[in-house]
Amino acid sequence: MNEFYIKEVAEKKEKQEFLDFSARLYTNDKNWIRPLDEDVEKVFDPNKNKFFRTGNARRWLLINGSGETVGKIAAFHEKNTANSFEQPTGGIGFFDCIDNQQAANILFDTGKKWLQQEGMAAMDGPINFGTREHFWGCLVDGFFEPVYNMPYNYGYYARLFENYGFKNYFNQYTYHMPTDPSILQPIVREKAARVSRNPAYKVVTYKRKEIEKFTGAFVTIFNEAWGKFPGIKPMKTKQALAMFKTMNQILDPRIIYFLYHRDRPIAFFIMIPDLYQMIRHFNGKLNIINKLRMFGYYRIFRNATRALGLIFGVVPEFQGKGVEATMIVQFGEDTKMPGFRYTDLEMNWIGDFNPKMMKLMGTIGAKIRKTHVTYRYLFNQKKPFKRARVL
């Protein structure tokens, strides 16, 4: 039997090993792209991650008898998120491991034990100690190169999770479509045309100089559209403003759409250039903002050919009335502009608990390209397991 021991990540050397182990594990996989070290490390920095205000996190390495790292994992919990479920639920994530069930079980047991000590009764994984659009889910289908900060892993990971006892809590799909507007179905164009003919509606694109105005609109729409979902906290203006300021250098205003009805913000469609097309050779070592500044702002968008749909939001009373189609059609028309080099669009994080959005993706001609699974493990295995509630 192999001998393994757990080592908690505490010192600078261990923190670096937590980052470097993954690079060694995926050395021969051409699709894997190393996340920027700072994007990972800020998740575990109490000064940069607000989830530490009402939560906590730990990291561990798994070492074999020869002193080599063979796995890693993090465990964490945040009070408001944990208590939004039927039982207090924490999370595990940033999991990487050799293809060895014993090794994986030790890592899962370590996360479970710590979460139990912290008062949790279940754990989701692999997930992020933060918002859902980053580092979330186990890839089970569509082993292509990842988009920015979306997980990529070996195919055997699903087996490691499921053999331990994790169950599928929900699927999250990444949809892909070419930006060619001719593929849009007539019904999509008809819905969009109906909205566009109504002078009460107006589509606008993001403007950097009006960041506070657009941040306010984003918060209003987000909280109405997403704020009541299980596991999603309402967003505060201060939090959103900090997020937009952090991302301002990588935003392309041409692909960020807001839709208003009589000056009331009712919908947004936010995309960014897929940064992984540019940073895949950085080996995780360079500060992305400084690197982009060095390359020059406009060079970024000349090189990016893939747009990444970060989030789509429509306030409930306007859902299904054509506002979604309006923004999609507007994006399609904008692709005809000179200098518009985006040829592909990937929209990630569409859960199988959201059949309305899945239907919309099919209507606009998008196809499922990747499937990630969010697993859940109940510490009381006698308790009935329930998948995520369908919206």
Residue pairs with C-beta under 8 A, 6 or more apart in sequence:
1 102
2 64
2 65
2 100
2 102
2 103
3 64
3 65
4 62
4 63
4 64
4 65
4 70
4 102
4 103
4 106
5 62
5 63
6 60
6 61
6 62
6 63
6 106
6 107
6 110
7 14
7 60
7 61
7 62
7 63
8 14
8 58
8 59
8 60
9 15
9 17
9 18
9 58
9 59
9 60
9 61
9 72
14 61
15 41
15 44
15 59
17 61
17 69
18 40
18 59
18 61
18 72
18 94
19 37
19 40
19 41
19 284
21 61
21 69
21 71
21 72
21 96
22 34
22 72
22 96
23 34
23 283
23 284
25 96
25 98
26 32
26 34
26 154
29 154
31 143
31 144
31 145
31 146
31 152
32 145
32 146
32 152
33 145
33 146
33 152
33 276
33 279
33 280
34 280
34 282
34 283
34 284
35 135
35 149
35 284
36 279
36 282
36 284
36 286
36 287
36 288
37 284
37 285
38 287
38 288
39 134
39 149
39 288
40 94
40 135
42 48
42 49
43 49
43 57
43 94
43 128
43 129
43 130
43 135
44 57
44 59
44 74
44 129
46 52
49 129
49 130
50 239
51 57
51 76
51 78
51 129
51 130
54 78
54 79
54 80
55 76
55 77
55 78
55 79
55 81
55 82
55 129
56 76
56 77
56 118
57 74
57 75
57 76
57 77
57 129
58 74
58 75
58 76
58 114
59 72
59 73
59 74
59 94
60 72
60 73
60 74
60 107
60 110
60 111
61 69
61 71
61 72
62 69
62 70
62 71
62 72
62 73
62 97
62 103
62 106
62 107
63 69
63 70
64 70
64 103
70 97
70 98
70 100
70 103
71 95
71 96
71 97
71 98
71 103
71 104
71 106
71 107
72 94
72 95
72 96
72 97
72 107
73 92
73 93
73 94
73 95
73 97
73 107
73 108
73 110
73 111
74 92
74 93
74 94
74 95
74 111
74 129
75 90
75 91
75 92
75 110
75 111
75 112
75 114
75 115
75 123
76 90
76 91
76 92
76 93
76 129
77 88
77 89
77 90
77 91
77 115
77 118
77 119
77 120
78 129
80 233
81 89
81 231
81 233
82 88
82 89
82 90
82 120
84 230
84 231
85 122
85 230
85 231
86 386
87 121
87 122
87 378
87 383
88 119
88 120
88 121
88 122
89 120
89 121
89 122
89 123
89 124
89 376
90 115
90 118
90 120
90 122
90 123
90 124
91 123
91 124
91 125
91 127
91 128
91 129
92 108
92 111
92 115
92 123
92 124
92 125
92 126
92 127
93 125
93 126
93 127
93 128
93 129
93 135
93 136
94 126
94 135
95 107
95 125
95 126
95 157
96 153
97 103
97 104
97 107
97 157
97 160
99 154
99 156
99 160
101 159
101 160
101 163
101 164
104 160
104 161
104 163
104 164
105 164
108 164
108 377
111 123
111 125
112 123
112 377
112 379
115 123
116 379
120 379
121 378
121 379
121 380
122 376
122 377
122 378
122 379
123 376
123 377
123 379
124 169
124 374
124 375
124 376
124 377
125 138
125 161
125 166
125 374
125 375
125 377
126 135
126 136
126 137
126 138
126 151
126 153
126 161
126 375
127 135
127 136
127 137
127 374
128 134
128 135
128 136
132 231
132 232
132 349
133 149
133 310
133 311
133 348
133 349
134 149
134 150
135 149
135 150
135 151
136 150
136 151
136 172
136 349
136 372
136 374
137 150
137 151
137 172
137 372
137 373
137 374
138 151
138 153
138 157
138 158
138 161
138 372
138 373
138 374
138 375
139 146
139 151
139 152
139 153
139 157
139 370
139 371
139 372
140 155
140 158
140 371
140 372
140 373
141 370
141 371
142 174
142 368
142 369
142 370
142 371
143 152
143 155
144 369
144 370
145 152
145 276
145 280
146 152
146 276
147 174
147 274
147 276
147 306
147 308
147 346
147 348
148 272
148 274
148 275
148 276
148 308
150 174
150 348
150 372
151 372
158 373
161 373
161 375
162 375
164 377
165 377
165 381
166 375
166 376
166 377
167 375
167 376
167 377
167 385
168 373
168 374
168 375
168 387
169 373
169 374
169 375
169 376
169 387
169 388
170 351
170 352
170 353
170 373
170 374
170 387
170 388
171 351
171 352
171 371
171 372
171 373
171 374
172 348
172 349
172 350
172 351
172 352
172 371
172 372
172 373
172 374
173 348
173 350
173 351
173 352
173 358
173 361
173 368
173 370
173 371
173 372
174 346
174 347
174 348
174 349
174 350
174 368
174 369
174 370
174 371
174 372
175 346
175 347
175 348
175 350
175 361
175 366
175 367
175 368
175 369
176 344
176 345
176 346
176 347
176 366
176 367
176 368
176 369
177 183
177 344
177 345
177 364
177 365
177 366
177 367
178 343
178 344
178 345
179 307
179 331
179 332
179 335
179 342
179 343
179 344
179 345
180 332
180 335
181 329
181 332
181 333
181 335
181 336
183 365
184 328
184 329
184 332
184 364
184 365
185 363
185 364
185 365
187 363
188 325
188 328
188 329
188 363
188 364
189 325
189 329
191 321
191 322
191 325
191 326
192 322
192 325
192 326
192 328
192 329
192 330
194 322
195 201
195 321
195 322
195 323
195 325
195 326
196 203
196 326
200 261
200 262
201 259
201 260
201 261
201 323
201 326
202 259
202 260
203 257
203 258
203 259
203 260
203 326
203 327
203 330
204 257
204 258
204 259
204 260
205 253
205 254
205 255
205 256
205 257
205 258
206 214
206 251
206 253
206 256
206 257
206 258
207 214
207 253
208 248
208 251
208 253
211 241
211 244
211 245
211 248
212 241
214 244
214 256
214 258
215 237
215 240
215 241
215 244
216 237
216 265
217 258
217 260
217 265
217 268
218 235
218 240
218 244
218 258
218 265
218 268
218 270
219 235
219 236
219 237
219 240
220 265
221 258
221 265
221 266
221 267
221 268
221 313
221 314
221 315
222 235
222 240
222 268
222 311
222 313
223 234
223 235
224 315
224 316
225 313
225 314
225 315
225 316
226 232
226 313
227 233
227 234
227 235
229 391
230 388
230 389
244 251
247 272
249 289
249 292
249 293
249 297
250 272
250 273
250 275
250 288
250 289
250 292
250 300
251 272
252 271
252 272
252 273
252 300
252 301
252 304
252 307
254 334
254 337
254 340
255 271
255 272
255 307
255 331
255 334
255 342
256 268
256 269
256 270
256 271
257 268
257 269
257 270
257 327
257 330
257 331
258 265
258 267
258 268
259 265
259 266
259 267
259 268
259 323
259 326
259 327
260 266
261 318
261 323
266 314
266 315
266 318
266 323
267 313
267 314
267 315
267 318
267 323
267 324
267 327
268 311
268 312
268 313
268 327
269 309
269 312
269 327
269 328
269 331
270 309
270 310
270 311
270 312
271 307
271 308
271 309
271 310
271 331
271 345
272 307
272 308
272 310
273 300
273 301
273 304
273 306
273 307
273 308
273 342
274 304
274 306
274 307
274 308
274 346
275 288
277 303
277 304
277 305
277 306
278 292
278 295
278 300
278 303
278 304
279 286
279 288
279 291
282 288
282 291
292 300
301 341
302 339
302 341
303 341
304 341
304 342
305 341
305 342
305 343
305 344
306 342
306 343
306 344
306 345
306 346
307 342
307 344
307 345
307 346
308 345
308 346
308 347
308 348
309 345
309 346
309 347
309 348
311 349
312 324
312 347
312 357
314 323
314 324
319 356
320 356
324 360
325 360
325 363
325 364
328 364
331 345
334 340
335 342
345 366
346 369
347 361
347 366
348 370
350 357
350 358
350 361
351 388
352 358
352 388
353 387
353 388
353 389
353 390
353 391
354 390
354 391
355 390
355 391
356 391
361 368
374 388
376 385
378 385
